[in-house]
């Protein structure tokens, strides 16, 4: 059992709360899948952890037996279960770690010197690591990141780390554009300026890779239009309802685009995310703009919904 030190709020939590996401969600349940804490009690058969240890959890628990797990796709496991969905999550003072999660190695020891709200962000960073791998970004690429929310800001940093020659970030919020510039974006623009910026920077060829980090259907078409022939488009963000988009399929056909999606993460992605945070290779501290007590969780959700900050951490 963990004593929760921090649980950061996610856009998915908001979608669950609004009733827009129901698949796999048990009702009633305790939300929260981005959390870290200290070990409060250790089960009789648990090894490698002791009371007082800092720990962080990869919340998606694979069955390790289905066809997807056996083909290195545990992130889309047919029988996967997750904290904050089927199991009570981290928006509580304590959270029980299921035996199957311990057996699968989903709980990781954490560096005692890293603040718990930063360790909680290993979960979105792990998902971003998965998406980055699927985006096909290479040394020297020009990359477009649509959206400067937490995920977009993490993708920006991973693209820079991979050696992108330029990273364009499109974002309507001036305050979030400022954070993107601080974290290394070479070009930060309002959406109305995006097309002209891409044309000027790439001599009308288009970007090498684009990542959609906001769940607005039209942005999928924008990414397709602004990506060069044989480029990569990654649809990272979940879209409302059934996510239907009227896509110009001929653009994909004639431009030979590679269009991919991203769902959750592998346990190895989570382990890598913890290393990136621990080594200081990815700045997650700048993303935590607000910390609120568990008693103010309703206000925390309202603040997260408002978009005025970036990441809200609920600290029991």
NORMO-V380276 format. One record per backbone hydrogen bond with DSSP energy under -0.5 kcal/mol. NH is the residue of the N-H (numbers start at 0). CO is the residue of the C=O. If there is no record, write none. Layout:
nh=NH co=CO
nh=NH co=CO
This chain:
nh=1 co=94
nh=2 co=37
nh=3 co=1
nh=3 co=92
nh=4 co=35
nh=5 co=35
nh=6 co=313
nh=7 co=33
nh=8 co=311
nh=13 co=9
nh=14 co=10
nh=15 co=11
nh=16 co=12
nh=17 co=13
nh=18 co=15
nh=19 co=14
nh=20 co=14
nh=24 co=21
nh=25 co=23
nh=25 co=84
nh=30 co=28
nh=34 co=32
nh=35 co=5
nh=36 co=54
nh=37 co=2
nh=38 co=52
nh=39 co=0
nh=40 co=0
nh=45 co=42
nh=51 co=38
nh=52 co=49
nh=54 co=36
nh=55 co=107
nh=56 co=34
nh=57 co=105
nh=58 co=56
nh=60 co=58
nh=60 co=80
nh=61 co=59
nh=69 co=65
nh=70 co=66
nh=70 co=67
nh=71 co=68
nh=72 co=67
nh=75 co=72
nh=76 co=73
nh=79 co=76
nh=80 co=60
nh=82 co=58
nh=83 co=86
nh=84 co=81
nh=84 co=86
nh=85 co=81
nh=86 co=81
nh=88 co=29
nh=89 co=31
nh=90 co=30
nh=91 co=89
nh=94 co=1
nh=97 co=95
nh=101 co=97
nh=102 co=98
nh=103 co=99
nh=104 co=100
nh=104 co=101
nh=105 co=100
nh=107 co=55
nh=107 co=105
nh=109 co=53
nh=113 co=110
nh=117 co=114
nh=118 co=114
nh=119 co=115
nh=120 co=116
nh=120 co=117
nh=121 co=118
nh=122 co=119
nh=124 co=120
nh=125 co=121
nh=126 co=122
nh=127 co=123
nh=128 co=124
nh=129 co=125
nh=130 co=126
nh=131 co=127
nh=132 co=128
nh=133 co=129
nh=134 co=130
nh=134 co=131
nh=135 co=131
nh=135 co=132
nh=136 co=131
nh=139 co=162
nh=140 co=137
nh=142 co=140
nh=142 co=165
nh=143 co=208
nh=144 co=142
nh=144 co=167
nh=145 co=143
nh=145 co=210
nh=146 co=144
nh=146 co=169
nh=152 co=148
nh=153 co=149
nh=154 co=150
nh=155 co=151
nh=156 co=152
nh=157 co=153
nh=158 co=154
nh=159 co=155
nh=160 co=156
nh=161 co=157
nh=162 co=159
nh=163 co=158
nh=164 co=140
nh=165 co=140
nh=167 co=142
nh=168 co=186
nh=169 co=144
nh=170 co=168
nh=170 co=188
nh=173 co=171
nh=176 co=172
nh=177 co=173
nh=178 co=174
nh=179 co=175
nh=180 co=176
nh=181 co=177
nh=182 co=178
nh=183 co=180
nh=184 co=179
nh=185 co=166
nh=186 co=166
nh=188 co=168
nh=192 co=189
nh=193 co=190
nh=196 co=192
nh=197 co=193
nh=198 co=194
nh=199 co=195
nh=200 co=196
nh=201 co=197
nh=202 co=198
nh=203 co=198
nh=204 co=201
nh=206 co=225
nh=207 co=141
nh=208 co=141
nh=209 co=231
nh=210 co=143
nh=211 co=233
nh=212 co=145
nh=212 co=210
nh=215 co=213
nh=218 co=215
nh=219 co=215
nh=219 co=216
nh=220 co=216
nh=221 co=217
nh=222 co=218
nh=223 co=219
nh=224 co=220
nh=225 co=221
nh=226 co=222
nh=226 co=223
nh=227 co=206
nh=229 co=254
nh=230 co=227
nh=231 co=207
nh=232 co=257
nh=233 co=209
nh=234 co=232
nh=234 co=259
nh=235 co=211
nh=235 co=233
nh=236 co=211
nh=239 co=214
nh=242 co=239
nh=246 co=244
nh=248 co=246
nh=250 co=247
nh=251 co=247
nh=252 co=248
nh=253 co=249
nh=254 co=250
nh=255 co=251
nh=255 co=252
nh=256 co=251
nh=257 co=230
nh=258 co=256
nh=259 co=232
nh=259 co=257
nh=261 co=234
nh=269 co=265
nh=270 co=266
nh=271 co=267
nh=272 co=268
nh=273 co=269
nh=274 co=270
nh=275 co=271
nh=276 co=272
nh=277 co=273
nh=278 co=274
nh=279 co=276
nh=280 co=275
nh=281 co=275
nh=283 co=281
nh=286 co=283
nh=287 co=283
nh=287 co=284
nh=288 co=286
nh=288 co=310
nh=289 co=310
nh=291 co=312
nh=293 co=314
nh=295 co=292
nh=296 co=293
nh=299 co=295
nh=300 co=296
nh=301 co=297
nh=302 co=298
nh=303 co=299
nh=304 co=300
nh=305 co=301
nh=306 co=302
nh=306 co=303
nh=307 co=302
nh=310 co=286
nh=312 co=289
nh=312 co=310
nh=313 co=6
nh=313 co=311
nh=314 co=291
nh=314 co=312
nh=315 co=313
